């Protein structure tokens, strides 16, 4: 299961609803990327969602 190491974002669950109103299960997965972050000079590989990645780049 995809999970962000910073914010803890996990997949969301719901239904696809067709034109005839038939509901089938579906899943929205977060956009997880592997990034290397240098913390106190040491490289550390994290699984980070793109929202957190944008925040890290901003700071």
C-alpha distance matrix in Angstrom:
0.0 3.8 6.3 10.0 12.1 15.1 14.7 11.5 10.6 7.6 7.7 11.2 12.8 16.3 18.9 20.4 24.1 26.6 30.3 31.3 29.0 26.8 23.4 20.3 16.8 14.5 11.4 11.7 9.0 10.1 11.9 10.5 13.3 14.2 17.5 20.1 21.7 25.0 25.4 29.0 29.6 26.7 24.0 20.4 17.3 14.6 11.5 13.1 13.1 16.3 17.9 17.8 19.0 21.9 22.8 22.8 25.1 27.3 28.0
3.8 0.0 3.8 6.9 9.6 12.3 12.1 9.4 8.2 6.1 7.0 10.8 13.2 16.7 19.4 20.7 24.3 26.8 30.3 31.8 29.5 27.7 24.3 21.5 18.0 15.2 11.7 10.7 7.2 7.1 8.5 6.8 9.8 11.1 14.3 17.2 18.7 22.2 22.8 26.5 27.0 24.4 21.5 18.1 14.9 11.9 8.4 9.6 9.3 12.6 14.3 14.3 15.2 18.2 19.2 19.2 21.3 23.6 24.5
6.3 3.8 0.0 3.8 6.3 8.9 8.5 5.7 5.5 4.9 7.7 11.1 14.2 17.8 20.9 22.5 26.0 28.8 32.2 33.7 31.1 29.6 26.1 23.6 20.1 17.3 13.7 12.2 9.0 7.6 9.4 7.4 10.2 11.2 13.6 16.2 17.0 20.3 20.4 24.0 25.0 22.6 20.1 16.5 13.8 10.4 7.3 7.8 8.0 11.7 12.7 12.0 13.6 16.6 16.9 17.0 19.6 21.5 22.0
10.0 6.9 3.8 0.0 3.8 5.5 5.8 4.7 5.2 7.0 10.1 13.1 16.6 19.9 23.1 24.6 27.9 30.7 33.9 35.7 33.1 32.0 28.5 26.3 22.8 19.9 16.1 13.9 10.8 8.1 8.9 6.7 8.8 9.8 11.3 13.8 14.0 17.4 17.4 21.0 22.2 20.2 17.8 14.3 12.0 8.3 5.6 4.8 5.5 9.2 9.9 8.4 10.2 13.3 13.3 13.2 16.0 17.9 18.2
12.1 9.6 6.3 3.8 0.0 3.8 6.2 5.7 8.1 10.0 13.5 16.5 19.8 23.3 26.6 28.2 31.6 34.4 37.6 39.4 36.7 35.5 32.0 29.7 26.2 23.4 19.7 17.7 14.5 11.9 12.4 9.5 10.5 10.1 10.8 12.3 12.0 14.9 14.4 17.9 19.3 17.2 15.2 11.6 10.0 6.4 5.7 5.8 8.2 11.6 12.1 9.5 11.0 14.4 13.7 12.8 16.0 18.0 17.5
15.1 12.3 8.9 5.5 3.8 0.0 3.8 5.8 8.2 11.3 14.8 17.2 20.8 24.0 27.4 29.0 32.1 35.1 38.1 40.0 37.3 36.4 32.9 31.0 27.6 24.8 21.0 18.6 15.8 12.7 13.1 11.0 11.9 12.1 11.8 13.1 11.9 14.6 13.7 17.1 18.9 17.5 15.9 12.8 11.9 8.5 8.2 6.5 8.2 10.9 10.2 7.1 9.5 12.2 10.8 10.3 13.8 15.2 14.5
14.7 12.1 8.5 5.8 6.2 3.8 0.0 3.8 5.6 9.2 12.6 14.4 18.0 21.1 24.6 26.4 29.3 32.5 35.4 37.2 34.3 33.7 30.1 28.6 25.2 22.5 18.8 16.4 14.2 11.2 12.6 11.4 13.3 14.4 14.7 16.5 15.4 18.2 17.3 20.6 22.6 21.3 19.7 16.5 15.4 11.7 10.5 8.3 8.2 10.9 9.4 7.4 10.7 12.7 11.3 12.0 15.4 16.1 15.9
11.5 9.4 5.7 4.7 5.7 5.8 3.8 0.0 3.8 6.3 10.1 12.2 15.6 19.0 22.5 24.6 27.7 30.9 34.0 35.6 32.6 31.6 28.0 26.2 22.6 20.2 16.5 14.7 12.4 10.2 12.3 10.9 13.4 14.4 15.6 17.6 17.1 20.0 19.2 22.6 24.4 22.6 20.8 17.3 15.6 11.9 10.1 9.0 9.0 12.4 11.7 10.3 13.2 15.6 14.7 15.2 18.4 19.6 19.5
10.6 8.2 5.5 5.2 8.1 8.2 5.6 3.8 0.0 3.8 7.1 9.0 12.6 15.8 19.2 21.1 24.2 27.3 30.4 32.1 29.2 28.3 24.8 23.0 19.6 16.9 13.3 11.1 9.1 6.9 9.6 9.4 12.5 14.5 16.0 18.7 18.7 22.0 21.7 25.2 26.7 25.0 22.8 19.4 17.2 13.5 10.7 9.1 7.6 10.7 10.1 9.9 12.8 14.8 14.6 15.7 18.5 19.5 20.2
7.6 6.1 4.9 7.0 10.0 11.3 9.2 6.3 3.8 0.0 3.8 6.6 9.8 13.3 16.7 18.7 22.0 25.1 28.4 29.8 27.0 25.7 22.1 20.0 16.5 13.9 10.3 8.9 7.0 6.5 9.8 9.7 13.3 15.3 17.6 20.4 21.0 24.3 24.2 27.8 29.1 27.0 24.6 21.0 18.5 14.9 11.7 11.1 9.6 12.9 12.9 13.2 15.6 17.7 18.0 19.0 21.6 22.9 23.7
7.7 7.0 7.7 10.1 13.5 14.8 12.6 10.1 7.1 3.8 0.0 3.8 6.7 10.1 13.2 15.0 18.4 21.4 24.8 26.2 23.5 22.1 18.5 16.3 12.8 10.1 6.5 5.5 4.5 6.0 9.7 10.6 14.4 16.9 19.5 22.7 23.7 27.2 27.4 31.1 32.2 30.0 27.3 23.9 21.0 17.5 14.0 13.5 11.4 14.0 14.4 15.5 17.5 19.4 20.2 21.5 23.6 24.9 26.2
11.2 10.8 11.1 13.1 16.5 17.2 14.4 12.2 9.0 6.6 3.8 0.0 3.8 6.9 10.3 12.6 15.6 18.9 22.2 23.5 20.5 19.5 15.8 14.3 11.0 8.7 5.7 5.1 6.6 8.4 12.0 13.7 17.5 20.3 22.8 26.0 26.7 30.2 30.3 34.0 35.2 33.2 30.7 27.3 24.5 20.9 17.5 16.5 13.9 16.0 15.7 17.3 19.7 21.0 21.7 23.5 25.6 26.4 27.8
12.8 13.2 14.2 16.6 19.8 20.8 18.0 15.6 12.6 9.8 6.7 3.8 0.0 3.8 7.2 10.0 13.0 16.3 19.7 20.6 17.5 16.2 12.4 10.8 7.5 6.1 4.6 6.3 8.8 11.5 15.0 16.8 20.6 23.3 26.0 29.3 30.2 33.8 33.9 37.5 38.7 36.6 34.0 30.5 27.6 24.2 20.7 19.9 17.4 19.4 19.3 21.1 23.3 24.6 25.4 27.2 29.2 30.1 31.6
16.3 16.7 17.8 19.9 23.3 24.0 21.1 19.0 15.8 13.3 10.1 6.9 3.8 0.0 3.8 7.1 9.5 13.1 16.3 17.1 13.9 12.8 9.2 8.4 6.0 5.6 6.3 8.1 11.4 14.2 17.4 19.7 23.4 26.4 29.1 32.5 33.4 37.0 37.2 40.8 42.0 40.0 37.3 34.0 31.0 27.6 24.0 23.0 20.2 21.7 21.5 23.6 25.8 26.7 27.6 29.8 31.5 32.1 33.9
18.9 19.4 20.9 23.1 26.6 27.4 24.6 22.5 19.2 16.7 13.2 10.3 7.2 3.8 0.0 3.8 6.0 9.4 12.8 13.4 10.4 9.2 5.6 5.3 4.6 5.3 7.9 10.1 13.6 16.7 19.5 22.0 25.6 28.7 31.5 35.0 36.2 39.8 40.3 44.0 45.0 43.0 40.1 36.9 33.7 30.5 26.8 25.9 22.9 24.1 24.0 26.5 28.4 29.1 30.3 32.6 34.0 34.7 36.7
20.4 20.7 22.5 24.6 28.2 29.0 26.4 24.6 21.1 18.7 15.0 12.6 10.0 7.1 3.8 0.0 3.8 6.4 10.0 11.2 9.0 7.9 5.5 5.2 6.2 6.1 9.1 10.8 14.3 17.4 19.6 22.5 25.8 29.1 31.9 35.6 37.0 40.7 41.5 45.2 46.0 44.0 41.0 37.9 34.6 31.5 27.7 26.8 23.6 24.4 24.6 27.4 28.9 29.4 31.0 33.3 34.4 35.1 37.4
24.1 24.3 26.0 27.9 31.6 32.1 29.3 27.7 24.2 22.0 18.4 15.6 13.0 9.5 6.0 3.8 0.0 3.8 6.8 7.9 5.5 5.7 4.7 6.8 9.0 9.8 12.8 14.2 17.9 20.7 22.9 26.0 29.3 32.6 35.4 39.0 40.3 44.0 44.7 48.5 49.3 47.5 44.5 41.4 38.2 35.0 31.3 30.1 26.8 27.3 27.3 30.3 31.9 32.0 33.6 36.1 37.1 37.5 39.9
26.6 26.8 28.8 30.7 34.4 35.1 32.5 30.9 27.3 25.1 21.4 18.9 16.3 13.1 9.4 6.4 3.8 0.0 3.8 5.3 5.0 5.4 6.7 8.5 11.5 12.2 15.4 16.8 20.3 23.2 25.0 28.1 31.2 34.6 37.4 41.1 42.6 46.4 47.3 51.1 51.7 49.9 46.7 43.8 40.4 37.4 33.7 32.6 29.3 29.5 29.8 32.9 34.2 34.2 36.1 38.6 39.3 39.8 42.4
30.3 30.3 32.2 33.9 37.6 38.1 35.4 34.0 30.4 28.4 24.8 22.2 19.7 16.3 12.8 10.0 6.8 3.8 0.0 3.8 5.4 7.5 9.8 12.1 15.2 16.0 19.0 20.1 23.6 26.3 27.9 31.2 34.2 37.7 40.3 44.1 45.5 49.2 50.3 54.0 54.6 53.0 49.8 46.9 43.6 40.6 36.9 35.6 32.2 32.1 32.2 35.5 36.7 36.4 38.3 41.0 41.5 41.8 44.6
31.3 31.8 33.7 35.7 39.4 40.0 37.2 35.6 32.1 29.8 26.2 23.5 20.6 17.1 13.4 11.2 7.9 5.3 3.8 0.0 3.8 5.6 9.0 11.7 15.2 16.8 20.2 21.9 25.4 28.4 30.3 33.4 36.5 39.9 42.7 46.4 47.8 51.6 52.5 56.2 56.9 55.1 52.0 49.0 45.7 42.6 38.8 37.7 34.5 34.7 34.8 37.9 39.4 39.3 41.1 43.7 44.4 44.8 47.4
29.0 29.5 31.1 33.1 36.7 37.3 34.3 32.6 29.2 27.0 23.5 20.5 17.5 13.9 10.4 9.0 5.5 5.0 5.4 3.8 0.0 3.8 6.2 9.6 12.8 14.6 17.8 19.6 23.2 26.1 28.4 31.4 34.7 38.1 40.8 44.5 45.7 49.4 50.1 53.8 54.7 52.9 49.9 46.8 43.6 40.3 36.6 35.5 32.2 32.7 32.6 35.5 37.2 37.3 38.8 41.4 42.4 42.7 45.1
26.8 27.7 29.6 32.0 35.5 36.4 33.7 31.6 28.3 25.7 22.1 19.5 16.2 12.8 9.2 7.9 5.7 5.4 7.5 5.6 3.8 0.0 3.8 6.6 10.2 12.5 16.1 18.5 21.9 25.1 27.4 30.2 33.6 36.7 39.7 43.3 44.7 48.4 49.1 52.9 53.7 51.6 48.6 45.4 42.1 39.0 35.2 34.5 31.5 32.3 32.4 35.2 36.8 37.2 38.8 41.1 42.3 42.9 45.2
23.4 24.3 26.1 28.5 32.0 32.9 30.1 28.0 24.8 22.1 18.5 15.8 12.4 9.2 5.6 5.5 4.7 6.7 9.8 9.0 6.2 3.8 0.0 3.8 6.8 9.3 12.8 15.3 18.7 22.0 24.5 27.1 30.6 33.6 36.6 40.2 41.5 45.2 45.7 49.5 50.4 48.3 45.3 42.1 38.8 35.7 31.9 31.2 28.3 29.4 29.5 32.0 33.8 34.4 35.8 38.1 39.4 40.0 42.2
20.3 21.5 23.6 26.3 29.7 31.0 28.6 26.2 23.0 20.0 16.3 14.3 10.8 8.4 5.3 5.2 6.8 8.5 12.1 11.7 9.6 6.6 3.8 0.0 3.8 6.5 10.3 13.3 16.4 19.9 22.3 24.7 28.0 30.9 34.1 37.6 39.2 42.9 43.5 47.3 48.0 45.7 42.7 39.4 36.1 33.1 29.4 29.0 26.3 27.6 28.1 30.5 32.0 33.0 34.5 36.5 37.8 38.8 40.9
16.8 18.0 20.1 22.8 26.2 27.6 25.2 22.6 19.6 16.5 12.8 11.0 7.5 6.0 4.6 6.2 9.0 11.5 15.2 15.2 12.8 10.2 6.8 3.8 0.0 3.8 7.1 10.5 13.3 16.9 19.6 21.7 25.2 27.9 31.0 34.5 36.0 39.6 40.1 43.8 44.7 42.3 39.4 36.0 32.8 29.7 26.0 25.8 23.3 24.9 25.4 27.5 29.2 30.4 31.8 33.5 35.1 36.2 38.1
14.5 15.2 17.3 19.9 23.4 24.8 22.5 20.2 16.9 13.9 10.1 8.7 6.1 5.6 5.3 6.1 9.8 12.2 16.0 16.8 14.6 12.5 9.3 6.5 3.8 0.0 3.8 7.0 9.8 13.4 16.0 18.2 21.6 24.5 27.6 31.1 32.6 36.3 37.0 40.8 41.5 39.3 36.2 33.0 29.7 26.6 22.9 22.5 19.8 21.3 22.0 24.2 25.7 26.9 28.4 30.2 31.6 32.8 34.7
11.4 11.7 13.7 16.1 19.7 21.0 18.8 16.5 13.3 10.3 6.5 5.7 4.6 6.3 7.9 9.1 12.8 15.4 19.0 20.2 17.8 16.1 12.8 10.3 7.1 3.8 0.0 3.8 6.3 9.8 12.6 14.6 18.2 21.0 24.1 27.5 29.0 32.6 33.3 37.0 37.8 35.6 32.6 29.3 26.1 22.9 19.2 18.7 16.2 17.9 18.6 20.6 22.2 23.5 25.0 26.6 28.1 29.4 31.2
11.7 10.7 12.2 13.9 17.7 18.6 16.4 14.7 11.1 8.9 5.5 5.1 6.3 8.1 10.1 10.8 14.2 16.8 20.1 21.9 19.6 18.5 15.3 13.3 10.5 7.0 3.8 0.0 3.8 6.7 9.5 12.0 15.6 18.8 21.5 25.1 26.3 30.0 30.7 34.5 35.3 33.3 30.3 27.2 24.0 20.8 17.1 16.0 13.1 14.4 15.0 17.3 18.8 19.9 21.4 23.2 24.6 25.8 27.7
9.0 7.2 9.0 10.8 14.5 15.8 14.2 12.4 9.1 7.0 4.5 6.6 8.8 11.4 13.6 14.3 17.9 20.3 23.6 25.4 23.2 21.9 18.7 16.4 13.3 9.8 6.3 3.8 0.0 3.8 6.5 8.4 12.1 15.1 17.9 21.5 22.9 26.6 27.4 31.2 31.8 29.7 26.7 23.6 20.3 17.2 13.4 12.7 10.1 11.9 13.1 14.9 16.1 17.8 19.4 20.7 22.1 23.7 25.5
10.1 7.1 7.6 8.1 11.9 12.7 11.2 10.2 6.9 6.5 6.0 8.4 11.5 14.2 16.7 17.4 20.7 23.2 26.3 28.4 26.1 25.1 22.0 19.9 16.9 13.4 9.8 6.7 3.8 0.0 3.8 5.8 9.5 12.7 15.0 18.6 19.6 23.3 24.1 27.9 28.6 26.8 23.9 20.8 17.8 14.5 10.9 9.4 6.4 8.3 9.4 11.1 12.4 14.1 15.6 16.9 18.4 20.0 21.7
11.9 8.5 9.4 8.9 12.4 13.1 12.6 12.3 9.6 9.8 9.7 12.0 15.0 17.4 19.5 19.6 22.9 25.0 27.9 30.3 28.4 27.4 24.5 22.3 19.6 16.0 12.6 9.5 6.5 3.8 0.0 3.8 6.7 10.3 12.5 16.3 17.7 21.5 22.8 26.6 26.9 25.2 22.0 19.3 16.2 13.3 9.8 8.2 5.3 6.0 8.5 10.3 10.4 12.1 14.4 15.3 16.2 18.2 20.2
10.5 6.8 7.4 6.7 9.5 11.0 11.4 10.9 9.4 9.7 10.6 13.7 16.8 19.7 22.0 22.5 26.0 28.1 31.2 33.4 31.4 30.2 27.1 24.7 21.7 18.2 14.6 12.0 8.4 5.8 3.8 0.0 3.8 6.9 9.5 13.1 14.7 18.5 19.8 23.6 23.8 21.8 18.6 15.8 12.5 9.7 6.1 5.4 4.4 6.5 9.4 9.7 9.5 12.3 14.2 14.1 15.5 17.9 19.4
13.3 9.8 10.2 8.8 10.5 11.9 13.3 13.4 12.5 13.3 14.4 17.5 20.6 23.4 25.6 25.8 29.3 31.2 34.2 36.5 34.7 33.6 30.6 28.0 25.2 21.6 18.2 15.6 12.1 9.5 6.7 3.8 0.0 3.8 6.2 10.0 12.1 15.8 17.7 21.5 21.2 19.3 15.8 13.5 10.2 8.2 5.6 5.4 6.1 6.9 10.4 10.1 8.5 11.6 13.8 13.0 13.7 16.8 18.2
14.2 11.1 11.2 9.8 10.1 12.1 14.4 14.4 14.5 15.3 16.9 20.3 23.3 26.4 28.7 29.1 32.6 34.6 37.7 39.9 38.1 36.7 33.6 30.9 27.9 24.5 21.0 18.8 15.1 12.7 10.3 6.9 3.8 0.0 3.8 7.0 9.7 13.3 15.3 19.0 18.4 16.1 12.5 10.2 6.7 5.7 4.6 6.3 8.8 10.0 13.2 11.9 10.0 13.5 15.2 13.4 14.3 17.8 18.5
17.5 14.3 13.6 11.3 10.8 11.8 14.7 15.6 16.0 17.6 19.5 22.8 26.0 29.1 31.5 31.9 35.4 37.4 40.3 42.7 40.8 39.7 36.6 34.1 31.0 27.6 24.1 21.5 17.9 15.0 12.5 9.5 6.2 3.8 0.0 3.8 6.3 9.9 12.3 15.9 15.1 13.4 9.9 8.2 5.6 5.5 6.5 7.0 9.8 10.3 13.0 11.1 8.5 11.9 13.3 10.9 11.6 15.2 15.6
20.1 17.2 16.2 13.8 12.3 13.1 16.5 17.6 18.7 20.4 22.7 26.0 29.3 32.5 35.0 35.6 39.0 41.1 44.1 46.4 44.5 43.3 40.2 37.6 34.5 31.1 27.5 25.1 21.5 18.6 16.3 13.1 10.0 7.0 3.8 0.0 3.8 6.7 9.4 12.8 11.6 9.7 6.2 5.4 4.4 6.3 9.0 9.8 13.1 13.6 15.9 13.4 10.9 14.1 14.9 11.7 12.4 16.0 15.6
21.7 18.7 17.0 14.0 12.0 11.9 15.4 17.1 18.7 21.0 23.7 26.7 30.2 33.4 36.2 37.0 40.3 42.6 45.5 47.8 45.7 44.7 41.5 39.2 36.0 32.6 29.0 26.3 22.9 19.6 17.7 14.7 12.1 9.7 6.3 3.8 0.0 3.8 6.2 9.7 9.2 8.1 5.7 5.2 6.3 7.3 10.3 10.3 13.6 14.1 15.5 12.4 10.4 13.2 13.1 9.5 10.7 13.9 12.8
25.0 22.2 20.3 17.4 14.9 14.6 18.2 20.0 22.0 24.3 27.2 30.2 33.8 37.0 39.8 40.7 44.0 46.4 49.2 51.6 49.4 48.4 45.2 42.9 39.6 36.3 32.6 30.0 26.6 23.3 21.5 18.5 15.8 13.3 9.9 6.7 3.8 0.0 3.8 6.4 5.5 5.2 4.4 6.0 8.7 10.5 13.8 14.0 17.2 17.6 18.7 15.5 13.6 16.0 15.4 11.6 12.6 15.5 13.7
25.4 22.8 20.4 17.4 14.4 13.7 17.3 19.2 21.7 24.2 27.4 30.3 33.9 37.2 40.3 41.5 44.7 47.3 50.3 52.5 50.1 49.1 45.7 43.5 40.1 37.0 33.3 30.7 27.4 24.1 22.8 19.8 17.7 15.3 12.3 9.4 6.2 3.8 0.0 3.8 5.4 5.3 6.4 6.9 10.2 11.2 14.7 14.8 18.1 19.0 19.5 15.9 14.8 17.2 15.8 12.3 14.1 16.3 13.8
29.0 26.5 24.0 21.0 17.9 17.1 20.6 22.6 25.2 27.8 31.1 34.0 37.5 40.8 44.0 45.2 48.5 51.1 54.0 56.2 53.8 52.9 49.5 47.3 43.8 40.8 37.0 34.5 31.2 27.9 26.6 23.6 21.5 19.0 15.9 12.8 9.7 6.4 3.8 0.0 3.8 5.6 8.4 9.9 13.5 14.9 18.5 18.6 21.9 22.6 22.9 19.3 18.3 20.4 18.7 15.2 16.7 18.6 15.7
29.6 27.0 25.0 22.2 19.3 18.9 22.6 24.4 26.7 29.1 32.2 35.2 38.7 42.0 45.0 46.0 49.3 51.7 54.6 56.9 54.7 53.7 50.4 48.0 44.7 41.5 37.8 35.3 31.8 28.6 26.9 23.8 21.2 18.4 15.1 11.6 9.2 5.5 5.4 3.8 0.0 3.8 6.6 9.4 12.9 15.2 18.8 19.2 22.6 23.0 23.9 20.5 18.9 21.0 20.0 16.2 17.1 19.4 17.0
26.7 24.4 22.6 20.2 17.2 17.5 21.3 22.6 25.0 27.0 30.0 33.2 36.6 40.0 43.0 44.0 47.5 49.9 53.0 55.1 52.9 51.6 48.3 45.7 42.3 39.3 35.6 33.3 29.7 26.8 25.2 21.8 19.3 16.1 13.4 9.7 8.1 5.2 5.3 5.6 3.8 0.0 3.8 6.4 10.1 12.7 16.4 17.5 21.1 22.1 23.3 19.9 18.4 21.0 20.3 16.6 17.8 20.6 18.4
24.0 21.5 20.1 17.8 15.2 15.9 19.7 20.8 22.8 24.6 27.3 30.7 34.0 37.3 40.1 41.0 44.5 46.7 49.8 52.0 49.9 48.6 45.3 42.7 39.4 36.2 32.6 30.3 26.7 23.9 22.0 18.6 15.8 12.5 9.9 6.2 5.7 4.4 6.4 8.4 6.6 3.8 0.0 3.8 6.8 9.8 13.4 14.7 18.3 19.2 20.9 17.8 15.9 18.8 18.7 15.1 16.1 19.3 17.8
20.4 18.1 16.5 14.3 11.6 12.8 16.5 17.3 19.4 21.0 23.9 27.3 30.5 34.0 36.9 37.9 41.4 43.8 46.9 49.0 46.8 45.4 42.1 39.4 36.0 33.0 29.3 27.2 23.6 20.8 19.3 15.8 13.5 10.2 8.2 5.4 5.2 6.0 6.9 9.9 9.4 6.4 3.8 0.0 3.8 6.4 10.2 11.8 15.6 17.1 18.7 15.6 14.2 17.6 17.3 14.0 15.8 18.9 17.5
17.3 14.9 13.8 12.0 10.0 11.9 15.4 15.6 17.2 18.5 21.0 24.5 27.6 31.0 33.7 34.6 38.2 40.4 43.6 45.7 43.6 42.1 38.8 36.1 32.8 29.7 26.1 24.0 20.3 17.8 16.2 12.5 10.2 6.7 5.6 4.4 6.3 8.7 10.2 13.5 12.9 10.1 6.8 3.8 0.0 3.8 7.0 9.4 13.0 14.7 16.9 14.2 12.7 16.4 16.8 13.9 15.5 18.9 18.3
14.6 11.9 10.4 8.3 6.4 8.5 11.7 11.9 13.5 14.9 17.5 20.9 24.2 27.6 30.5 31.5 35.0 37.4 40.6 42.6 40.3 39.0 35.7 33.1 29.7 26.6 22.9 20.8 17.2 14.5 13.3 9.7 8.2 5.7 5.5 6.3 7.3 10.5 11.2 14.9 15.2 12.7 9.8 6.4 3.8 0.0 3.8 6.0 9.7 12.0 13.8 11.2 10.4 14.2 14.5 12.2 14.4 17.4 17.0
11.5 8.4 7.3 5.6 5.7 8.2 10.5 10.1 10.7 11.7 14.0 17.5 20.7 24.0 26.8 27.7 31.3 33.7 36.9 38.8 36.6 35.2 31.9 29.4 26.0 22.9 19.2 17.1 13.4 10.9 9.8 6.1 5.6 4.6 6.5 9.0 10.3 13.8 14.7 18.5 18.8 16.4 13.4 10.2 7.0 3.8 0.0 3.8 7.0 9.7 11.9 10.1 9.8 13.5 14.3 12.9 15.0 17.8 18.1
13.1 9.6 7.8 4.8 5.8 6.5 8.3 9.0 9.1 11.1 13.5 16.5 19.9 23.0 25.9 26.8 30.1 32.6 35.6 37.7 35.5 34.5 31.2 29.0 25.8 22.5 18.7 16.0 12.7 9.4 8.2 5.4 5.4 6.3 7.0 9.8 10.3 14.0 14.8 18.6 19.2 17.5 14.7 11.8 9.4 6.0 3.8 0.0 3.8 6.4 8.2 6.4 6.4 10.0 10.7 9.9 12.1 14.6 15.2
13.1 9.3 8.0 5.5 8.2 8.2 8.2 9.0 7.6 9.6 11.4 13.9 17.4 20.2 22.9 23.6 26.8 29.3 32.2 34.5 32.2 31.5 28.3 26.3 23.3 19.8 16.2 13.1 10.1 6.4 5.3 4.4 6.1 8.8 9.8 13.1 13.6 17.2 18.1 21.9 22.6 21.1 18.3 15.6 13.0 9.7 7.0 3.8 0.0 3.8 5.5 5.5 6.3 8.9 10.2 10.7 12.5 14.4 15.8
16.3 12.6 11.7 9.2 11.6 10.9 10.9 12.4 10.7 12.9 14.0 16.0 19.4 21.7 24.1 24.4 27.3 29.5 32.1 34.7 32.7 32.3 29.4 27.6 24.9 21.3 17.9 14.4 11.9 8.3 6.0 6.5 6.9 10.0 10.3 13.6 14.1 17.6 19.0 22.6 23.0 22.1 19.2 17.1 14.7 12.0 9.7 6.4 3.8 0.0 3.8 5.4 4.8 6.1 8.6 9.6 10.4 12.2 14.3
17.9 14.3 12.7 9.9 12.1 10.2 9.4 11.7 10.1 12.9 14.4 15.7 19.3 21.5 24.0 24.6 27.3 29.8 32.2 34.8 32.6 32.4 29.5 28.1 25.4 22.0 18.6 15.0 13.1 9.4 8.5 9.4 10.4 13.2 13.0 15.9 15.5 18.7 19.5 22.9 23.9 23.3 20.9 18.7 16.9 13.8 11.9 8.2 5.5 3.8 0.0 3.8 5.4 5.3 6.5 8.9 10.1 10.8 12.9
17.8 14.3 12.0 8.4 9.5 7.1 7.4 10.3 9.9 13.2 15.5 17.3 21.1 23.6 26.5 27.4 30.3 32.9 35.5 37.9 35.5 35.2 32.0 30.5 27.5 24.2 20.6 17.3 14.9 11.1 10.3 9.7 10.1 11.9 11.1 13.4 12.4 15.5 15.9 19.3 20.5 19.9 17.8 15.6 14.2 11.2 10.1 6.4 5.5 5.4 3.8 0.0 3.8 5.4 5.0 6.2 8.6 9.7 10.7
19.0 15.2 13.6 10.2 11.0 9.5 10.7 13.2 12.8 15.6 17.5 19.7 23.3 25.8 28.4 28.9 31.9 34.2 36.7 39.4 37.2 36.8 33.8 32.0 29.2 25.7 22.2 18.8 16.1 12.4 10.4 9.5 8.5 10.0 8.5 10.9 10.4 13.6 14.8 18.3 18.9 18.4 15.9 14.2 12.7 10.4 9.8 6.4 6.3 4.8 5.4 3.8 0.0 3.8 5.4 5.0 6.2 8.6 10.0
21.9 18.2 16.6 13.3 14.4 12.2 12.7 15.6 14.8 17.7 19.4 21.0 24.6 26.7 29.1 29.4 32.0 34.2 36.4 39.3 37.3 37.2 34.4 33.0 30.4 26.9 23.5 19.9 17.8 14.1 12.1 12.3 11.6 13.5 11.9 14.1 13.2 16.0 17.2 20.4 21.0 21.0 18.8 17.6 16.4 14.2 13.5 10.0 8.9 6.1 5.3 5.4 3.8 0.0 3.8 5.5 5.1 6.1 8.8
22.8 19.2 16.9 13.3 13.7 10.8 11.3 14.7 14.6 18.0 20.2 21.7 25.4 27.6 30.3 31.0 33.6 36.1 38.3 41.1 38.8 38.8 35.8 34.5 31.8 28.4 25.0 21.4 19.4 15.6 14.4 14.2 13.8 15.2 13.3 14.9 13.1 15.4 15.8 18.7 20.0 20.3 18.7 17.3 16.8 14.5 14.3 10.7 10.2 8.6 6.5 5.0 5.4 3.8 0.0 3.8 5.4 5.0 6.4
22.8 19.2 17.0 13.2 12.8 10.3 12.0 15.2 15.7 19.0 21.5 23.5 27.2 29.8 32.6 33.3 36.1 38.6 41.0 43.7 41.4 41.1 38.1 36.5 33.5 30.2 26.6 23.2 20.7 16.9 15.3 14.1 13.0 13.4 10.9 11.7 9.5 11.6 12.3 15.2 16.2 16.6 15.1 14.0 13.9 12.2 12.9 9.9 10.7 9.6 8.9 6.2 5.0 5.5 3.8 0.0 3.8 5.4 5.3
25.1 21.3 19.6 16.0 16.0 13.8 15.4 18.4 18.5 21.6 23.6 25.6 29.2 31.5 34.0 34.4 37.1 39.3 41.5 44.4 42.4 42.3 39.4 37.8 35.1 31.6 28.1 24.6 22.1 18.4 16.2 15.5 13.7 14.3 11.6 12.4 10.7 12.6 14.1 16.7 17.1 17.8 16.1 15.8 15.5 14.4 15.0 12.1 12.5 10.4 10.1 8.6 6.2 5.1 5.4 3.8 0.0 3.8 5.5
27.3 23.6 21.5 17.9 18.0 15.2 16.1 19.6 19.5 22.9 24.9 26.4 30.1 32.1 34.7 35.1 37.5 39.8 41.8 44.8 42.7 42.9 40.0 38.8 36.2 32.8 29.4 25.8 23.7 20.0 18.2 17.9 16.8 17.8 15.2 16.0 13.9 15.5 16.3 18.6 19.4 20.6 19.3 18.9 18.9 17.4 17.8 14.6 14.4 12.2 10.8 9.7 8.6 6.1 5.0 5.4 3.8 0.0 3.8
28.0 24.5 22.0 18.2 17.5 14.5 15.9 19.5 20.2 23.7 26.2 27.8 31.6 33.9 36.7 37.4 39.9 42.4 44.6 47.4 45.1 45.2 42.2 40.9 38.1 34.7 31.2 27.7 25.5 21.7 20.2 19.4 18.2 18.5 15.6 15.6 12.8 13.7 13.8 15.7 17.0 18.4 17.8 17.5 18.3 17.0 18.1 15.2 15.8 14.3 12.9 10.7 10.0 8.8 6.4 5.3 5.5 3.8 0.0
